[in-house]
Amino acid sequence: MFPKVPDQHKPNKPLIPNGLGVLYVLVSVVYLFLIYYFNVIYMSNSDSAPQNLAWSAPLILGVCILFGGFLGMLDDWIDLRWRYKVFLPLVAAIPLSSFAFALKLRTSISIPGIVTIDFGIYYFFIILPVLVTIITNTVNQLGGLNGLETICPAIILMGLMIISGSGAAFLYAPLAVWLVLAALNFQGRIFVGNTGSFAIGMTIASYAIVSNMKFHVLISLLPYILNSSLILLTILLYKKRASVSYDGKKLSSDHRRSLITLLTYHRPSTERKVVLLVSLLVAASTVLDLVLEFFILK
């Protein structure tokens, strides 16, 4: 049913079904639309959140995931170059910006205990699309190894769910499906494709914005931000891209142009070890966010 692509980091490069992320999109959208249809009220972690947002939140999330999945599927079909792919989230941000403007969501970004910046009307048409683009692209850039693009986002989602209280109910079914896909992906049995990575990136971005947890998601994404910064700097300064070598057993690299190449720089490691190391880094940044939320910034 699904197109197959070679697994570049396995002996003999076996063909693996790609694009299974569409299952995540379908289940998540149906689940969220059912919540919206049956009017299950969302109890926001913000006491000042408008009641119409409480009712419309599942619809917003469902539409954003659907847009993200569609644009990812488009990329899977025609294999867009990064120079064009990077702007796709701007299109996916249109429904989120529209809902945010109509529901008059908060137009400020806060670093708790330090500063709060209110962007006013510019938040809806500049800041919000840029946030969605940055978050989605950073999530999409950290991939290429079995389990890497599925396990790490799952860790971030679980961290956001712990902080958001009863609002976590919106992510029960999406997270359950994603964990199943992550297990299969880690075993090298399926790939979620850009359909899945774009959809999960949009999930994280839209959920953080609707739940007013932009600061929290940025803390959790620190390893992603490091990875994207290394990639972009080397492309801009040296016109070179990151890549790893595979000798049939282990991965290695002779440069440090991404988080993966940084971990394998003159240090050959198995694919699973690299994935687990990156996952531990993401888990550490997520735990840091939880510590800040519950013990320091209270």
For each residue, the residues with C-beta under 8 A, 3 or more apart:
1: 17
2: 17 18 19 20
3: 17 18 19
4: 15 16 17 18
5: 15 16 18 191
6: 13 14 15 16
7: 10 13 14 15 16 146 188
8: 13 246
9: 145 146 246 251 271
10: 7 13 14 188
11: 248
12:
13: 6 7 8 10
14: 6 7 10 188
15: 4 5 6 7
16: 4 5 6 7 188 189 190 191
17: 1 2 3 4 20 189 190 191
18: 2 3 4 5 76 190 191 193
19: 2 3 22 73 76 191 192 193 195 196
20: 2 17 23 24 181 184 185 190 191 192 193 196
21: 24 25 69 72 181 192 193 194 195 196 197 198 199 200
22: 19 25 26 69 73 195 196
23: 20 26 27 177 181
24: 20 21 27 28 69 174 177 178 181 192 196 199 200
25: 21 22 28 29 65 66 68 69 195 196 199
26: 22 23 29 30
27: 23 24 30 31 173 174 177
28: 24 25 31 32 62 65 173 174 177 199 203
29: 25 26 32 33 62 65 66 69
30: 26 27 33 34
31: 27 28 34 35 172 173 174
32: 28 29 35 36 58 59 61 62 65 170 174
33: 29 30 36 37 58 59 62
34: 30 31 37 38
35: 31 32 38 40 58 169 170
36: 32 33 39 40 55 56 58 59 62
37: 33 34
38: 34 35
39: 36 55
40: 35 36 58 169
41: 54 55
42: 53 54 55 57 58 166 167 169 170
43: 54 165 166 167
44: 47 49 53 54 57 167 211 212
45: 163 164 165 167 211 212 213
46: 49 106 211 212
47: 44
48: 106
49: 44 46 53 54 212
50: 53 54 103 104
51: 54 55
52: 55 56 103
53: 42 44 49 50 56 57 103 105 210
54: 41 42 43 44 49 50 51 57
55: 36 39 41 42 51 52
56: 36 52 53 59 60 99 103
57: 42 44 53 54 60 61 167 170 210 211
58: 32 33 35 36 40 42 61 62 170
59: 32 33 36 56 62 63 99
60: 56 57 63 64 95 96 99 206 210
61: 32 57 58 64 65 170 203 206 207 210
62: 28 29 32 33 36 58 59 65 66
63: 59 60 66 67 95 96 99
64: 60 61 67 68 92 95 96 202 203 205 206
65: 25 28 29 32 61 62 68 69 174 199 202 203 206
66: 25 29 62 63 69 70
67: 63 64 70 71 91 92 94 95 202
68: 25 64 65 71 72 89 92 136 198 199 201 202 203
69: 21 22 24 25 29 65 66 72 73 195 196 198 199 202
70: 66 67 73 74
71: 67 68 74 75 88 89 91 92 198
72: 21 68 69 75 76 88 193 194 195 196 197 198 199
73: 19 22 69 70 76 77 193 194 195
74: 70 71 77 78 80 88
75: 71 72 78 79 80 85 88 194 198
76: 18 19 72 73 79 193 194 195
77: 73 74
78: 74 75
79: 75 76
80: 74 75 84 85 88
81: 84 85
82: 85 86
83: 86
84: 80 81 87 88
85: 75 80 81 82 88 140 194
86: 82 83 89 133 137
87: 84 90 91 133
88: 71 72 74 75 80 84 85 91 92 136 198
89: 68 71 86 92 93 129 132 133 135 136 137 198 201 202 205
90: 87 93 94 129 132 133
91: 67 71 87 88 94
92: 64 67 68 71 88 89 95 96 132 136 198 202
93: 89 90 96 97 128 129 132 133
94: 67 90 91 97 98 129
95: 60 63 64 67 92 98 99
96: 60 63 64 92 93 99 100 128 132 205 206 209
97: 93 94 100 101 124 125 128 129
98: 94 95 101 102
99: 56 59 60 63 95 96 102 103
100: 96 97 103 105 123 124 128 209
101: 97 98 104 124 125
102: 98 99
103: 50 52 53 56 99 100
104: 50 101
105: 53 100 209 210 212
106: 46 48 212
107: 118 119 120 121 123 124
108: 116 117 118 119 123
109: 116 117 119 127 214 215
110: 115 116 117 215
111: 114 115 116 215
112: 215 292 297
113: 297
114: 111
115: 110 111
116: 108 109 110 111
117: 108 109 110
118: 107 108 123
119: 107 108 109 122 123 126 127
120: 107 123
121: 107 124 125
122: 119 125 126 127
123: 100 107 108 118 119 120 126 127 128
124: 97 100 101 107 121 127 128
125: 97 101 121 122 128 129
126: 119 122 123 129 130
127: 109 119 122 123 124 130 131
128: 93 96 97 100 123 124 125 131 132 209
129: 89 90 93 94 97 125 126 132 133
130: 126 127 133 134
131: 127 128 134 135 205 209 214
132: 89 90 92 93 96 128 129 135 136 202 205 206 209
133: 86 87 89 90 93 129 130 136 137
134: 130 131 137 138
135: 89 131 132 138 139 201 204 205 208 217 221
136: 68 88 89 92 132 133 139 140 198 201 202 205
137: 86 89 133 134 140 141 201 228
138: 134 135 141 142 201 221 224 225 227 228
139: 135 136 142 149 153 197 200 201 204 221 224
140: 85 136 137 143 149 194 197 198 201
141: 137 138 224 227 228 231
142: 138 139 148 149 152 223 224 227 228 259 260 278
143: 140 148 149 197
144: 148 149 260
145: 9 148 251 260 271 274 275
146: 7 9 185 186 187 188 271 272 275
147: 150 151 182 185 186 272 275 279
148: 142 143 144 145 151 152 260 274 275 278 279
149: 139 140 142 143 144 152 153 185 192 196 197 200
150: 147 153 154 178 181 182 185 186 192 196 200
151: 147 148 154 155 182 185 186 275 279
152: 142 148 149 155 156 223 224 278 279 282
153: 139 149 150 156 157 178 200 201 203 204
154: 150 151 157 158 175 178 179 182
155: 151 152 158 159 220 279 282 283 286
156: 152 153 159 160 204 217 220 221 282 286
157: 153 154 160 161 171 174 175 178 200 203 204 207
158: 154 155 161 162 175 286
159: 155 156 162 163 216 220 286 287 289 290
160: 156 157 163 164 168 171 204 207 208 211 213 216 217 220
161: 157 158 164 168 171 175
162: 158 159 168 290
163: 45 159 160 213 216 289 290 293
164: 45 160 161 167 168 207 211 213
165: 43 45 168
166: 42 43 169
167: 42 43 44 45 57 164 170 211
168: 160 161 162 164 165 171 172
169: 35 40 42 166 172
170: 32 35 42 57 58 61 167 174 207
171: 157 160 161 168 174 175 203 207
172: 31 168 169 175 176
173: 27 28 31 176 177
174: 24 27 28 31 32 65 157 170 171 177 178 203
175: 154 157 158 161 171 172 178 179
176: 172 173 179 180
177: 23 24 27 28 173 174 180 181
178: 24 150 153 154 157 174 175 181 182 200
179: 154 175 176 182 183
180: 176 177 183 184
181: 20 21 23 24 150 177 178 184 185 190 192 196
182: 147 150 151 154 178 179 185 186
183: 179 180 186 187
184: 20 180 181 187 189 190
185: 20 146 147 149 150 151 181 182 188 189 190 191 192
186: 146 147 150 151 182 183 272 275
187: 146 183 184
188: 7 10 14 16 146 185
189: 16 17 184 185
190: 16 17 18 20 181 184 185
191: 5 16 17 18 19 20 185
192: 19 20 21 24 149 150 181 185 195 196 197 200
193: 18 19 20 21 72 73 76 196 197
194: 21 72 73 75 76 85 140 197 198
195: 19 21 22 25 69 72 73 76 192 198 199
196: 19 20 21 22 24 25 69 72 149 150 181 192 193 199 200
197: 21 72 139 140 143 149 192 193 194 200 201
198: 21 68 69 71 72 75 88 89 92 136 140 194 195 201 202
199: 21 24 25 28 65 68 69 72 195 196 202 203
200: 21 24 139 149 150 153 157 178 192 196 197 203 204
201: 68 89 135 136 137 138 139 140 153 197 198 204 205
202: 64 65 67 68 69 89 92 132 136 198 199 205 206
203: 28 61 64 65 68 153 157 171 174 199 200 206 207
204: 135 139 153 156 157 160 200 201 207 208 217 221
205: 64 89 96 131 132 135 136 201 202 208 209 217
206: 60 61 64 65 96 132 202 203 209 210
207: 61 157 160 164 170 171 203 204 210 211 213
208: 135 160 204 205 211 213 214 216 217
209: 96 100 105 128 131 132 205 206 212 214
210: 53 57 60 61 105 206 207
211: 44 45 46 57 160 164 167 207 208
212: 44 45 46 49 105 106 209
213: 45 160 163 164 207 208 216 217
214: 109 131 208 209 217 218
215: 109 110 111 112 218 219
216: 159 160 163 208 213 219 220 289 293
217: 135 156 160 204 205 208 213 214 220 221
218: 214 215 221 222 225
219: 215 216 222 285 286 288 289 292
220: 155 156 159 160 216 217 282 285 286 289
221: 135 138 139 156 204 217 218 224 225 285
222: 218 219 225 226 285 288
223: 142 152 226 227 259 278 281 282 285
224: 138 139 141 142 152 221 227 228 282
225: 138 218 221 222 228 229
226: 222 223 229 230 259
227: 138 141 142 223 224 230 231 258 259 260
228: 137 138 141 142 224 225 231 232
229: 225 226 232 233
230: 226 227 233 234 242 256 257 258 259 262
231: 141 227 228 234 235 241 242 257 258
232: 228 229 235 236
233: 229 230 236 237
234: 230 231 237 238 240 241 242 255 257
235: 231 232 238 239 240 241
236: 232 233
237: 233 234
238: 234 235
239: 235
240: 234 235 255 257
241: 231 234 235 257
242: 230 231 234 253 255 257 258 260 261
243: 253 261
244: 251 252 253 260 261 264
245: 251 252 253 254
246: 8 9 250 251
247: 250 252 268
248: 11
249: 270
250: 246 247 268 269 270
251: 9 145 244 245 246 260 264 268 269 270 271 274
252: 244 245 247 264 266 267 268 269
253: 242 243 244 245 256 260 261 264 265 266
254: 245 265 266
255: 234 240 242 261 265
256: 230 253 261 262 265
257: 230 231 234 240 241 242 261
258: 227 230 231 242 261 262
259: 142 223 226 227 230 262 263 278 281
260: 142 144 145 148 227 242 244 251 253 263 264 274 278
261: 242 243 244 253 255 256 257 258 264 265
262: 230 256 258 259 265
263: 259 260 267 269 274 277 278
264: 244 251 252 253 260 261 267 268 269 274
265: 253 254 255 256 261 262
266: 252 253 254
267: 252 263 264
268: 247 250 251 252 264
269: 250 251 252 263 264 273 274 277
270: 249 250 251 273 274
271: 9 145 146 251 274 275
272: 146 147 186 275 276
273: 269 270 276 277
274: 145 148 251 260 263 264 269 270 271 277 278
275: 145 146 147 148 151 186 271 272 278 279
276: 272 273 279 280
277: 263 269 273 274 280 281
278: 142 148 152 223 259 260 263 274 275 281 282
279: 147 148 151 152 155 275 276 282 283
280: 276 277 283 284
281: 223 259 277 278 284 285
282: 152 155 156 220 223 224 278 279 285 286
283: 155 279 280 286 287
284: 280 281 287 288
285: 219 220 221 222 223 281 282 288 289
286: 155 156 158 159 219 220 282 283 289 290
287: 159 283 284 290 291
288: 219 222 284 285 291 292
289: 159 163 216 219 220 285 286 292 293
290: 159 162 163 286 287 293 294
291: 287 288 294 295 296
292: 112 219 288 289 295 296 297
293: 163 216 289 290 296 297 298
294: 290 291 298
295: 291 292 298
296: 291 292 293
297: 112 113 292 293
298: 293 294 295
